[in-house]
Amino acid sequence: MSDSIDKTLQSMPMAKALNAGMRQAMANDPKVLLMGEDIGKLGGVFRITEGLQAEFGENRVLDTPLAESGIIGTAVGLAMRGYRPVCEIQFDGFIYPGFNQITSQLAKLTNRNEGSLQMPVVIRVPYGGHIGAVEHHQESPEAYFAHTAGLRSVSPSTPNDAYWMIQEAIASNDPVMFFEPKSRYWPKGEVDLSGPAAPLHASRIVRLGTDATLVAHGAMVSVLLQAAELAAADGISLEVVDLRSISPIDYEPLLESVRKTGRLIVAQEASGNVSVGSEIAATVAERAFYSLEAPVLRVSGFDVPFPPAKLEKLFLPDADRVLEAVDRALAY
Amino acid sequence: MAETENTSPATAVQILSTDGTVAPTASAEPYLEYLNRLTDADHEQFYRDMVLARAFDTEAANLQRQGQLALWPPCHGQEGAQVGSGRAARSQDHIFPSYREHAVGLVRGVDLLGIIEVMRGTTHSGWDVSDPSNGNFRPYTLVIGAQALHATGFAMGVKFDGDTATGNPETDQAVMVYFGDGATSQGDVNEAMVFAASYQTPEVFFLQNNHWAISVPVTTQSRTPLFQRGSGFGIPSVQIDGNDVLASYAVTAKHLDDARSGGGPQLIEALTYRIGAHTTSDDPTKYRTQELTDSWIARDPIVRFEAFLRGQGAANALFESVAAEARDYASDVRKRTHAIADPEIGLMFDGVYSDDHPLMIEQKQWLEQYEAALGGGAE
């Protein structure tokens, strides 16, 4: 390897990639500022913003009062003033006090102003299970926001995507809900600091296969890759699509895959009822009906509140549950 | 009057007594210097603003009754609080209204037909705040109290930008947010005061206590006079007679100056009254007595200020010319309301996102083709 490649390819966990991405965005644009609970001196409960307040100062990295609606609502006002706020919601289950400011204000203000007002606000949400935490700390609330017009919603599954997508989200002139799969914060991956970045809303085929297509976003992508690996040992070839964006959804790569395999399994940590997976199943049925050899199947969390941590392994879909669905699809 | 017992104006700042004589309360002392800056022409302007706002408001309510508007939220009775505070703001200041601040919009230079358009259902905003002619008066917010946080965030930005507290009142910026007594129960208003106090924003919280949140009296919102809550947040707070346009002007001018010169957020509670219904869909006879309303009509801000002007020697010709101007204005509003065109399909899709979005493109195109195939179109 040459020196230049050594410099631009770095192995780091998603937590560090997000930190590096935000540092880059803040260095590039003095209007970018971070807001949230405990994100300054502490660096956030997950340390994602570690060191940024020391580097950029207290007016660029704000340890806010403890009020989610206040964080989002003042971020809206700062965006009206020309800032590009990046808000951290400490845990998925704490986002609801800010729901009105996100869905009725942030999401609608550009529309209310007939397009004359931009709302470049990013809301970072550590989400999902697998961390053994108490109630409200392991949820997957993304469907509420994917449903809301005026918002964009994305979720990286790798450190490289995290590095680039957080910068693209900050550069977006629209509000972006940025769902960070917290169970993927610490596994390392290769980050290509020289780019190029894929478009923020592009989905991507991450493993080629021929017998069925698996699709997911966030932490579930690694479960699908694990399932595909296990299936390959049994001679079943599974294609895996990483959505990356859940609003809007880039359907074309997914449809292309389904036209090839004829079967689709949608997986998600979230409860399945009225979920992102439901929307994908409906859309693929509408657009690829004659290519389908089997109904689109969903593998989801159960339609219950996230259970106490000792039950989370039973709640969250794992590779075996995905493969059970693959078997059902292949039986048609 | 059980409904108003917690808002006793005993200490409220007042300049004009209800009969229009100049009789400042002791609490008015710190504000009197601001009155000395006013000329006769300023006084006449205040009067003209209030009369025009009421003519507009009355005309709009009539237009609603005639089926031209879906709804009208009248500002009748609150013109003193609104004109005084609105005129106290400087041109570089930023105003975040709720949805009843028609008189503030008027004095900031907004074409009030924009409010009519909102209530008619042809737009959600009605005016573009990025157009300097609209006096930094932002579009209405209908979710109660939500704008208080926007104002506070904006004011944080003003401070971060260094556009305040430089020592030059001609350019230093301040932010003023309007909300009502009902809004004081909302979390957003309370969170806004927490953030404002934390970041010492250059901001005035202007609370119009019109005594009613639709049908619920202010006593249900609070057991204590609302302005007293400010001190709990560490925010200097004052209560005024909101139907005294001079008190509203002087107190707001001083507290905006305090805010713009580094004094942090301020709270003004203006005691006023919603003479009309909450909106044209409301029926106040179901929850309040005419006697109570009459007692507030007797404190009408326009009648009071006319008495003041006459006491100052204003001629009949002034009142006649303002009345004629108001008639012409209302007639013009009526004429222009009838001429408002329905929006095009594009309004629904084009401003949802700032950057391109596939669903907007796809669905707009679909609807246009669908409408065209029907041979009509949504024009």
Contacts between the chains, C-beta under 8 A, distances in Angstrom:
chain1	res1	chain2	res2	distance
A	33	B	160	7.9
A	59	B	160	5.2
A	64	B	195	7.2
A	64	B	198	7.9
A	65	B	191	7.5
A	65	B	194	5.0
A	65	B	195	6.0
A	65	B	198	5.6
A	67	B	187	7.8
A	67	B	191	4.5
A	67	B	194	6.5
A	67	B	195	7.6
A	69	B	149	6.9
A	69	B	187	6.0
A	69	B	188	5.7
A	69	B	191	5.6
A	70	B	149	6.1
A	70	B	188	7.7
A	70	B	191	3.6
A	70	B	192	7.1
A	70	B	194	6.5
A	70	B	195	5.2
A	72	B	149	7.8
A	73	B	146	6.7
A	73	B	148	7.7
A	73	B	149	2.5
A	73	B	150	6.2
A	73	B	152	7.5
A	73	B	153	6.4
A	73	B	188	6.0
A	73	B	191	7.0
A	73	B	192	7.1
A	74	B	149	5.5
A	74	B	150	7.8
A	74	B	152	5.4
A	74	B	153	3.2
A	74	B	156	6.1
A	74	B	192	7.8
A	74	B	195	5.4
A	75	B	153	6.1
A	76	B	149	6.9
A	76	B	150	5.1
A	76	B	153	5.9
A	77	B	149	6.5
A	77	B	150	4.1
A	77	B	151	6.2
A	77	B	152	6.1
A	77	B	153	2.3
A	77	B	154	3.8
A	77	B	155	7.2
A	77	B	156	7.0
A	77	B	157	6.9
A	78	B	153	4.5
A	78	B	154	7.0
A	78	B	156	6.1
A	78	B	157	4.8
A	79	B	153	7.8
A	80	B	138	7.7
A	80	B	150	6.4
A	80	B	153	7.4
A	80	B	154	5.2
A	80	B	157	7.7
A	81	B	153	7.4
A	81	B	154	5.0
A	81	B	156	8.0
A	81	B	157	3.0
A	81	B	158	6.7
A	81	B	161	7.2
A	82	B	157	7.0
A	83	B	157	5.6
A	83	B	160	7.7
A	97	B	187	7.5
A	100	B	143	6.4
A	100	B	146	6.7
A	100	B	188	7.7
A	101	B	146	6.7
A	101	B	149	6.7
A	101	B	188	7.4
A	104	B	143	5.4
A	104	B	146	7.0
A	105	B	141	7.8
A	105	B	143	7.2
A	105	B	146	5.4
A	105	B	150	7.1
A	108	B	124	7.9
A	110	B	351	5.9
A	110	B	352	6.8
A	110	B	353	6.7
A	110	B	354	5.7
A	111	B	124	6.9
A	111	B	351	5.0
A	111	B	352	4.8
A	112	B	124	4.4
A	112	B	125	5.3
A	112	B	139	6.1
A	113	B	125	5.4
A	113	B	128	7.1
A	113	B	129	7.4
A	113	B	139	6.4
A	113	B	351	7.0
A	114	B	123	6.7
A	114	B	124	7.6
A	114	B	125	6.1
A	114	B	128	7.5
A	114	B	347	6.9
A	114	B	350	7.8
A	114	B	351	4.5
A	115	B	350	5.9
A	115	B	351	3.1
A	115	B	354	6.9
A	116	B	128	5.1
A	116	B	129	7.9
A	116	B	130	5.5
A	116	B	351	7.6
A	117	B	129	7.5
A	117	B	130	7.3
A	118	B	354	4.6
A	119	B	354	7.5
A	120	B	354	7.8
A	149	B	352	5.8
A	150	B	352	5.6
A	150	B	353	6.9
A	152	B	353	7.7
A	152	B	357	7.9
A	172	B	355	6.2
A	173	B	354	3.7
A	173	B	355	5.2
A	174	B	353	4.8
A	174	B	354	5.3
A	174	B	355	5.6
A	174	B	357	7.8
A	248	B	357	6.2
A	248	B	358	5.2
A	248	B	359	5.7
